[in-house]
Amino acid sequence: MRAATFDSTDYRRCARRLRHAHRDHPARLARSLRDLSLAYDACTSPAPLTEPRLIDHVRGFAQQVCDELDGSTLRYSARVKLLRDARRRGIRRFDANLIIASVQERAAGSGFGVQETSSRHTWRTCMALVIVVQGLILAGATYVFAF
C-alpha cells in the first residue's frame, strides 16, 4: 500500500482482510493488526509533540469533545471529525478514543443525561394519551347508551 493513499478507508479494508486471513490464528491476527496500526500511525501522524504542548493539546481536545456531546451521546459524524482533529493535534487515534470515552463517562456520571429527561417526557406523554383515550371511550359509551 502506498503511503500517500493510506487513509482510514484503506486501513479498514486491510484490517478486514487480515481478520479474514488470520481468523483461525488469534496470535498472528494480533501481531498483524498491531503492525498495520503502527504503519498507519507512521504514515498519518505528525511528528511527536513535547510533553507540555501535548498536555495543552489533550486538554483542548477534551474540551472540544465536551462541546460536541449531546448529553452523554456523541454522534458518529462528530466522532469522525474529532478523530481527524486529534490526528492534526498529534494525538494518536487510540488515545483520542480513550479521551472521548472518558469525557462521555464523566458526562453520564454527572447527571446531565438527555435520556433521563426524555424518558420523563415520554412517561408523561403516555399517561396523557391513556387519559384521553379513556375519556373518548367513556364519551362514546355515554353517547351509545343515551340513545
FENUR-V220344 format. One record per residue. N is the residue number from 0. RES is the residue in one small letter. OMEGA is omega in whole degrees, 0 to 359 (none if undefined). Layout:
n res omega
N RES OMEGA
N RES OMEGA
This chain:
n res omega
0 m 180
1 r 183
2 a 183
3 a 183
4 t 183
5 f 180
6 d 185
7 s 177
8 t 177
9 d 179
10 y 180
11 r 178
12 r 179
13 c 180
14 a 177
15 r 179
16 r 179
17 l 179
18 r 178
19 h 183
20 a 184
21 h 184
22 r 180
23 d 183
24 h 185
25 p 181
26 a 178
27 r 179
28 l 180
29 a 179
30 r 182
31 s 179
32 l 177
33 r 179
34 d 178
35 l 180
36 s 179
37 l 179
38 a 179
39 y 179
40 d 180
41 a 182
42 c 189
43 t 185
44 s 172
45 p 180
46 a 181
47 p 181
48 l 173
49 t 187
50 e 180
51 p 178
52 r 180
53 l 178
54 i 177
55 d 179
56 h 180
57 v 178
58 r 178
59 g 179
60 f 179
61 a 177
62 q 178
63 q 177
64 v 178
65 c 181
66 d 183
67 e 184
68 l 172
69 d 191
70 g 173
71 s 183
72 t 177
73 l 180
74 r 183
75 y 181
76 s 178
77 a 179
78 r 180
79 v 179
80 k 180
81 l 179
82 l 178
83 r 180
84 d 178
85 a 179
86 r 178
87 r 180
88 r 180
89 g 179
90 i 180
91 r 182
92 r 180
93 f 180
94 d 178
95 a 178
96 n 176
97 l 179
98 i 179
99 i 180
100 a 180
101 s 180
102 v 178
103 q 180
104 e 179
105 r 179
106 a 180
107 a 181
108 g 184
109 s 177
110 g 178
111 f 185
112 g 178
113 v 185
114 q 179
115 e 180
116 t 182
117 s 178
118 s 176
119 r 179
120 h 178
121 t 179
122 w 179
123 r 179
124 t 179
125 c 180
126 m 178
127 a 179
128 l 178
129 v 180
130 i 179
131 v 180
132 v 178
133 q 177
134 g 178
135 l 177
136 i 178
137 l 178
138 a 178
139 g 179
140 a 178
141 t 180
142 y 181
143 v 183
144 f 180
145 a 182
146 f none
